[in-house]
Amino acid sequence: TLKLLREAAIRVYARETEDKEFRSKPIVQYTEDPRLHAVFEQFGESGRSFNYSESICITSESIPEQQIMAYLVKIQRGGFIQPFGSMIAVDEPSFRILAYSDNARDMLGITPQSVPSLDDKNDAAFALGTDIRTLFTHSSAVLLEKAFSAREISLMNPIWIHSRTSGKPFYGILHRIDVGIVIDLEPARTEDPALSIAGAVQSQKLAVRAISQLQSLPGGDVKLLCDTVVESVRELTGYDRVMVYRFHEDEHGEVVAETKRPDLEPYIGLHYPATDIPQASRFLFKQNRVRMIVDCHASAVRVVQDEALVQPLCLVGSTLRAPHGCHAQYMANMGSIASLVMAVIINGNDEEGVGGRSSMRLWGLVVCQHYSQVCSLSSKVCL
């Protein structure tokens, strides 16, 4: 199974470009990424600082299959989330909890000694196997049932639910995985401007204006489009720096558009090596096209899961998936505390892809950086 997975991944990466001269580039990087990851972890264990420039120059003849698969598992099924929210994974037919983040109980306001009681409606059990509907108010449970029954569950996001014990409101962001449904819970403030009529109207005005600007642009001028996008996204999100980062045919990246705070050093025109954004991460951007990191310095939260599950929980589609240690260090080195990244996906070529499906290519990324912690936008801004 692992060998088939690797071969499938290589096929996906290999068909990204038509030119055979460049077709091997992603495959080379595909094996180089886990080697760099191993070097990074070795530096961490020894207490020394990781030197990216020196490490990238070290060549290696081959990478063991087990090392590659361990790297991919850690990226996709790392078992940790960011602490700005909590996560619960549920068996779809029974609503029974399969996994949860360590902070979920506290975030929902459920005390460890709480047990189900017919006499006290404020009590709720929280453990593996618990029916998740018992943790939320009746109206929230109805919303969850409605979302679970939807064919395209992502179209229901976000849902507005309340803890039955504490009454705290949450944005629920749901997606399906191989073993059930993952529910990302982000605390919401009732005084949040986005929840008021005035806040909603203002957000809509900004979005409509941005869309109108993009629609009015002349066709074929990619530079003008990129410049307009960064300006619009920065106005919508308030981040300190917004860039368009384009991938070249040899897989390296270039900052082709930028808007920023006046006191920040410009990155426009800078080029970065292909290994700055691993192929595994690029593949994830095709699955989950918006990625947010609220605080790269924050300690990750462990995910507890049912021992009956045959492998660690897939967190690819989770809005809360913790950043890899190497990426968190990369952000810290850049001076950026928070980031919001959106994938730009285009048709790869005019030919048919494998299995008769058109090939989709990751053209680049819209990268937002902030130099202080930010509130989550995943459920407030439609991007």
QUIWO-V977137 format. One line per field, one symbol per residue. psi: psi as a letter, one per 30 degrees, with the letter a starting at -180 (. if undefined). A space follows every 10 residues. Layout:
psi->???
//
This chain:
psi->eeeeeeeeee eeefgelejf efffeeeeee feefeeeeee eeeeefglkk jeeeeffklk elkkeeeeee eeeeefhfgk lkgfalkkkk keefgkkfll lffeeeefgk kffklkkffj ffkkkjlkfk jfffflleee eeeeeeeefk ejffffklkj lkkeefgkkk kkjklkaffb kkjkjkkkkf gkfffleeee eeeeeeeeee eeeeffkkkf ieeeeeeeee eeeeeefgle kklkjkklfg fllkjfkkkl kefkkkfkfk kklefejlee eeeeffejfk kkjejffkkl kkkklkffkf llkkgegkff kkkkeeeeee eeefgkellk kkkjklkeaf lkakggkkkk kjeakjkkkk glkllkffgf kj.
//
